[in-house]
Amino acid sequence: IEESELPNIFEPFYRVDKCRSKYIKGSGLGLSIVDSIIKKHNGTIDINSKVNVGTIITINFDGYK
């Protein structure tokens, strides 16, 4: 994922791949839903990504009991 795309990936319906091909599935809701659930549980989510290398998503629930 390009660094310029990262601030937007939690927005509902946002898709990094702008292609509207019928062969590429996805509504762009997944990360928005995940972000909402994590925030409701007082957690944080962090994404580090390097193009053509990979993406690491870290979810933290510090202090969650």
C-alpha positions, -999 to 999 in steps of 0.1 A, spaced: 0 0 0 14 34 -10 23 56 20 0 83 5 -30 59 7 -25 49 44 -44 79 60 -75 69 40 -77 31 43 -101 32 73 -126 54 55 -158 35 46 -159 24 9 -123 34 3 -105 11 -20 -68 14 -27 -73 -4 -60 -92 21 -81 -100 -6 -107 -137 -12 -110 -133 -46 -126 -161 -71 -118 -134 -96 -111 -120 -77 -81 -143 -82 -51 -146 -60 -21 -167 -31 -9 -141 -11 10 -159 -17 43 -137 -42 60 -110 -20 76 -136 6 85 -156 -21 105 -124 -34 121 -113 1 131 -148 8 147 -147 -25 167 -111 -18 179 -120 17 190 -151 5 209 -128 -18 229 -103 11 236 -77 -4 213 -55 10 186 -46 -2 152 -13 6 133 -4 -2 98 31 -2 83 34 -9 46 61 -10 20 52 -13 -17 61 -47 -32 73 -59 2 42 -63 24 20 -48 51 20 -53 88 -12 -45 108 -7 -43 146 -37 -43 169 -32 -33 206 -56 -36 235 -34 -22 263 -52 -21 296 -82 -42 283 -97 -64 310 
